Amino acid sequence: MATVFVRTIIIYFLFITTIRLMGKRQVGELQLSELIITFMLSELAVNPIQDISIPLTYSVVPLLLLLTIEVILSFWVTKSKVAKKLFFGNPSIIIKDGLLDQKELSRLRIGINELLGELRLKGFADISDIEYAIIEQNGKLSVFPKIEKQPATLGDLDIKKEECGVSLPIILDGSVDLSNLKNLNKTEKWLKSYLSKHKLQMEDIFLLSCDKSGKISIIMKESE
């Protein structure tokens, strides 16, 4: 049992380190080669845990080898268009200038119902609303609606609005985040003054956040 415990800990940290060094994204964004390597890493990591008769090196060496291959491959595809096309393929345009490319859809083995479903998930009820639709290298669908179907922006309406930036948490569960205070160009003195003015106790606040425009949002702790 102790052997299994030690092997599990070693493989776990080695596996996590390998994935971190790969620097990859969530599974839905993995390229085909990355997904295959992830599956292989999982299998290699489990085998020596399930069967203690397998030497640990039989897992460690292949893990390190796959990591090396992935790093080299990632570097290679950034330098070579041929390698990028070979391993990752090219994006496929399935709707161009408002016209559906049925041959490309068939080549990709995507049914029309599947395409319509993906469009609905992106908020488009009718295929005639789409100017361009592209299947990206990671298999995700990018959609560009026709001009008349695009939502109006403040720029289109000639409305100017001040950039508020991201709302940053200043107080989290009763504790001050000094780094976010600094990012907002605020001081502890300002915070204490604000709390005093509104008769608030820091320990009673679950979340207090603020953006660059000065808008403050507060969530108080629930009574136990």
Buried (B, 14 or more C-beta within 10 A) or exposed (E): EEEEEEBBEBBEEBBEEBBEEBEBEEEEBBBEBBBEBBEEBEEBBBBBBEEEEEEBEEBBEBBEEBBEEBEEBBEBBEEEEEBBEEBBBEEBBBBBEEEBBEEBBEEEEBEEEEBBEBBEEEEBEEBEBBBBBBBBBBBEBEBEBEEEBEEEEEEEEEEEEEEEEEBBBBBBEEEBBEEBBEBBEBEEEBBEEBBEEEEBEEEEBEBBBBBBEEEEEBEEEEEE
